[in-house]
């Protein structure tokens, strides 16, 4: 058989193997699209837990040499999320959350600063002065999904959060030290409100992350989240009074701004919808 006679046979053989694979790939892609459409054809319900890092409280020295500082503190958020899906790319998310927003203060009192001296140095920082405020919030956000595989997608969201702090109308932190004569001396006090004067406030939320569609058609979402607040829900003043030395005064405040990692398990109810479709096709 000559070479020009073999050419049609070779072409036919290649098409015989490649065309079914092309048809199968098209069918698989169409089936994946249909599955995603079914997955997001109904609304979703999810449960979220998030470890947080809360920004340090704001302090400002107004008088004297002794200053109170602050540092970033841990926090925690948990809540329920209800997703209203417009299509497989866009949704509106509503939630109800409970947040523990940490705050602290940092100040050091050295024994040789006092006369008579203290029994020891008092180094107050970090978890030693940690306070956790319980904040109840209702977030609302708009989410965009970027679908790049049948079982994975990138999601990004932005929105608002309505917050209410359960903190006190009058909240006091005091520091007491002991000298070598067994005398106790109150050397510092922070007086503040911790509930935004019993009024709710608005903060702004942004998140981005990756979602995984599981074998049971539910979804696991892993996100980097942030909460930006311009309201000082904790607001007050501090005084430091070391006997024989000038009084130090300043302000102390916290807005509850944080960032964190969110783990959200989403119940899609897609298997129920798929079963109903299959039953209608029988």
C-alpha positions, 0 to 999 in steps of 0.5 A, spaced: 500 500 500 502 506 497 503 512 502 498 516 499 493 511 500 495 510 507 494 517 509 486 517 509 486 510 514 491 514 519 486 520 519 480 515 520 484 511 525 486 518 529 479 521 529 476 514 531 480 515 538 480 522 539 473 524 537 470 519 542 474 523 547 472 530 545 465 528 546 466 525 553 470 531 555 465 536 552 459 531 556 463 531 562 464 539 562 457 540 561 455 535 566 460 539 571 457 545 569 450 542 571 452 540 577 454 547 579 448 550 577 444 545 581 449 546 587 448 553 587 440 553 585 438 553 593 440 557 599 445 554 603 446 554 611 453 554 614 457 554 621 463 558 622 469 558 627 475 563 627 481 564 631 482 572 631 488 577 632 485 583 635 489 590 634 492 593 640 488 598 644 490 605 642 493 609 648 496 616 648 500 619 654 497 626 656 501 628 662 507 625 666 513 620 664 510 613 665 506 611 660 501 605 659 502 601 652 498 595 649 499 589 644 495 585 639 491 580 643 487 573 641 480 573 640 475 568 637 469 568 633 463 563 632 457 564 628 451 561 623 451 563 616 445 563 611 447 564 604 442 566 598 445 564 592 443 568 586 447 563 581 453 559 581 457 566 581 454 571 586 450 570 593 448 574 599 450 572 606 447 574 612 449 571 619 449 571 627 455 571 630 458 571 637 465 575 638 470 575 643 475 581 642 481 581 646 484 587 649 490 588 654 494 594 657 502 594 658 506 597 664 512 596 668 513 598 675 520 596 678 522 596 685 527 601 685 522 606 683 519 606 690 521 608 697 521 604 700 522 599 695 517 594 692 518 586 694 519 585 686 518 588 679 511 588 677 512 587 669 504 587 666 504 585 659 500 580 654 496 575 657 497 578 664 492 583 663 488 580 658 480 582 658 475 579 653 469 583 651 463 579 648 460 582 642 454 580 638 454 582 631 450 581 625 454 581 618 451 582 611 456 581 605 456 580 598 460 574 595 463 573 588 465 566 586 471 564 581 470 557 579 476 554 576 475 547 577 469 543 579 470 541 586 474 548 588 473 555 587 476 562 590 471 566 593 471 574 595 466 578 599 465 585 602 460 588 607 458 591 613 457 588 620 452 591 626 455 590 632 453 590 640 458 590 646 455 586 652 461 590 656 460 594 662 457 602 662 463 603 667 469 598 667 475 599 671 482 596 671 487 597 677 494 595 679 496 594 686 503 593 688 506 591 695 513 594 698 518 591 703 514 593 709 508 589 706 504 595 704 499 595 698 499 601 694 494 602 688 499 605 683 495 605 676 487 605 674 484 605 667 477 607 667 473 606 661 466 604 658 466 598 654 460 598 650 460 604 646 455 607 651 450 602 650 449 603 642 450 599 636 455 601 631 457 599 624 464 596 622 466 593 615 468 586 613 472 583 607 474 576 606 478 572 601 479 564 601 478 558 597 472 553 597 472 545 597 466 542 594 466 535 598 464 528 596 457 529 599 456 536 596 457 540 602 462 545 602 468 547 606 470 554 606 477 557 608 478 564 608 482 570 611 478 575 614 478 582 616 474 587 620 475 594 620 472 599 625 472 606 626 468 606 632 472 606 639 467 602 643 472 601 649 473 609 651 476 612 657 482 614 661 488 612 665 492 614 671 499 612 674 500 615 681 507 613 684 508 616 691 513 622 691 513 622 683 508 626 678 502 624 676 501 621 669 495 621 665 493 618 658 487 615 654 485 608 653 481 606 647 479 600 643 475 599 636 475 591 636 479 591 629 481 584 627 484 579 622 483 572 622 482 565 619 475 562 618 473 555 617 466 555 615 462 548 613 456 549 609 450 545 608 448 545 601 442 540 601 444 539 593 443 531 594 436 532 596 435 536 589 439 531 585 435 526 588 429 529 586 431 530 579 433 523 578 426 521 580 423 525 575 427 522 570 425 515 571 
